[in-house]
Amino acid sequence: MQDFTNYTPNQSPQSSMARAALSSEAIFFQRIYGWMFAALAVTAGLAFVLSTSTTWLNLMLSGGVVFWVVGLAPLGLALYLSARIEHLSAGAIRMFLLAIAALFGGTLAVLFVIYPTAAFVKAFVCTAGIYGAMAAYGLVTKRSLQAWGSFLFMGVVGLILASIVNMFIKSGPMDFVICIIGVLVFAGLTAYDHQKLRVIHFQVEQQGGGAEMMNRFVMLGALTLYLDFINLFLFLLRIFGRGND
């Protein structure tokens, strides 16, 4: 990622060009957040609807093929997307975003049964607070967060491996540690990804990238920020709902 320390659009703009750049960046993030919130709405809406379906809940709670497909499909789609991102259009990335949002909705439907409403409320409030604070930090800091990238990526890989191991040993203390680390990792990714998106926008503007390129990064940004938010929420939900596991 490009060093961000030399790009300081937060300073008071002194020219029409600077004001235009700042406005363009604001529109860029408005579009990203619009699609991110749309994906969150799909997840929440589908989770609520499916939580009222006895058939769906029985399929998921039985631990059969449906459970594994719904549970692992988002990771598979995300890995495929990362491998093919250079060849996908904005429309294709949009379909991936909505598909992943729908799959997470199917998973959350089961969590409505497992965890009490209070745990969801606490997790959502804390997620919104942490996410908002880290997003703001990523957007306003003049310090380059480039060095965070490899560390946070290793953190995500470690979380996946530790979670797989704990599926077999079923250790409560280990699960708690995984959740704490998960919150820290995805809080860090929230700040890192916001700054990375600012740098991407700046680079596309400087290189004269067309509308299609900008649209691709809007959708990729929406998917990235959606995954940061939903994973942060899920780790916090596991923490607040520990008494009901």
C-alpha positions, 0 to 999 in steps of 0.5 A: 500500500502506498505511504499515506503520510504525504497525502493530507486532504484533511488540511483546509483546502486552499484551491478549487482543485483541492475542494473538488478532490475532497468532494470526490473522496466524500462521494466515493465513501458515500457510495461505499457505505451505501452498498455496505449498509444495503448488504447489512440490511440484507443480512439482518432482514434475511436473518430475521425472516429465517429465524421464524422458519422451523424448517431452516432452523432444524436444517442448520441445527442438525449440523448437516450439509446445509450447515457446513455449506452456509457456514463455509460458503462466505469464506470460499466466496471471499477467497475466490473473489480475492483470487479473481478480483482483477478479472471481475466487473463491478457488477460481479463484485456486487453479486458476491457482496449480496451473496455473502450478505445472504449467507451470513443472514442464514447463519445469524438466523440460528444465532437468534435462537442460541443467544438472547436479545440482550447479547445482540443489543450489546454486541451491536452497540459495541460494534457500532462504537468500535467500528465508528472510532476505528473508521474515523481514525483510519480516515483522519490519521496522517500516520501510514498504517501500511505496516499493519497489513501483514500483521493483521493478515497473519492475525486473520489466518491465525484466527481461522486456524485456531477456530478450526482447532477449537471446533474439535477440542471445544475449549471455553477459555480458548474460545474467549481468547480467540474472540478477544483477538478477533475483536482486536484484529478486525478493529485494526482492519477497520482502520487499515481498510479505511485508510487503504481505500483513501489511498486507492481513491487518490491513486485512481484520481491521479491516474485518471482511472475511468468510471468502471475502475472507480465503480469496481473499487466502490464495490470492493470497498463495500465488501471489505468494510462489510466483512470488517463490520460483520466479523467484529459483530460476530466476535463480540456476540460470542463474548456477550453471549458466552453464558448461553453457549 
